[in-house]
Amino acid sequence: MIVLSRLNGQLVAINPDLVTWIEVLPDTTISMVGGEKILVRESLDEVIGRVIAYRTSLGKIEAIRPGSPVAALAARNPSRSSTRPPPPRSIFPALQNEPPPPRK
């Protein structure tokens, strides 16, 4: 669960796995799976940072793709990024980023 502040200052804990999307209209609005909408004081970046920290603590974020918006946010908040080692290389050449060896 992540703890956020409603507009009136009341704290609310939400399950980030039940969030369908987050939008800024101008207040940050979190839409939940059941259709409920929650307006919070935190910015979009703060909410995303808390979701990343929550999922990292559970081991749900294995790697962040370079160039993605999440990678840009993790770069701004290095303490919240994953510290796991990179996954092992594939033994299948077709799945690697390197060209296959020349045929003989």
C-alpha positions in Angstrom: 0.0 0.0 0.0 1.1 3.6 -0.6 0.0 6.5 1.6 -1.2 9.7 -0.1 -3.0 12.9 1.0 -6.5 13.8 -0.1 -7.1 17.4 -1.0 -8.5 18.0 2.5 -5.3 16.6 4.1 -6.8 13.3 5.1 -4.4 10.4 4.6 -5.5 7.5 2.4 -3.7 4.2 1.7 -4.3 2.7 -1.7 -3.2 -0.5 -3.4 -1.2 0.5 -6.4 -2.0 -2.8 -8.2 -5.6 -1.5 -8.4 -4.8 1.8 -10.1 -5.9 2.0 -13.7 -4.5 5.4 -14.6 -3.4 8.7 -13.1 -4.2 12.1 -14.6 -3.7 15.7 -13.7 -6.9 17.8 -14.2 -5.3 20.2 -12.6 -5.4 18.1 -9.4 -3.8 14.6 -9.5 -6.7 12.2 -10.0 -6.2 8.5 -9.4 -8.7 6.1 -11.1 -9.1 2.7 -9.5 -10.2 -0.6 -11.0 -13.7 -0.4 -9.4 -14.3 3.1 -11.0 -13.6 5.1 -7.8 -11.6 8.3 -8.3 -9.3 9.7 -5.6 -8.0 13.3 -5.8 -4.7 13.7 -4.0 -2.2 16.5 -3.2 0.8 14.7 -4.5 2.1 15.4 -8.0 2.0 12.8 -10.8 5.8 12.3 -10.4 5.5 11.8 -6.6 2.7 9.2 -7.0 4.7 7.3 -9.7 7.8 7.4 -7.5 5.9 5.9 -4.6 4.5 3.2 -6.8 8.0 2.4 -8.1 9.3 2.3 -4.5 6.4 0.0 -3.4 6.9 -2.4 -6.3 10.7 -2.4 -5.9 10.3 -3.3 -2.2 8.2 -6.3 -3.3 10.6 -7.2 -6.1 8.1 -6.6 -8.8 10.4 -4.3 -10.9 13.1 -6.4 -12.4 14.5 -3.9 -14.8 13.6 -0.5 -16.2 13.8 -0.1 -19.9 16.2 2.7 -20.9 14.4 5.7 -22.5 11.1 5.0 -20.9 9.3 7.7 -18.8 9.8 5.4 -15.7 13.6 5.4 -16.4 13.6 9.2 -16.6 11.8 9.3 -13.2 14.2 6.8 -11.7 17.1 8.9 -12.9 15.7 11.9 -11.0 15.2 9.7 -7.9 18.2 7.3 -7.9 17.5 6.1 -4.3 14.2 4.6 -5.6 15.5 2.8 -8.6 16.1 -1.0 -8.6 19.5 -2.2 -7.5 19.2 -5.7 -8.9 21.8 -7.0 -11.2 21.0 -7.3 -14.9 19.3 -10.5 -16.0 21.6 -13.3 -17.3 22.3 -13.3 -21.0 20.3 -15.5 -23.2 21.9 -18.7 -24.6 19.9 -18.2 -27.8 21.6 -15.9 -30.3 18.3 -14.8 -31.8 17.3 -13.3 -28.4 20.5 -11.4 -27.9 21.2 -7.9 -29.2 24.3 -9.1 -31.0 24.3 -10.4 -34.6 24.6 -14.1 -35.0 28.1 -15.6 -35.8 28.8 -16.0 -39.6 28.0 -19.3 -41.2 30.8 -21.5 -42.4 
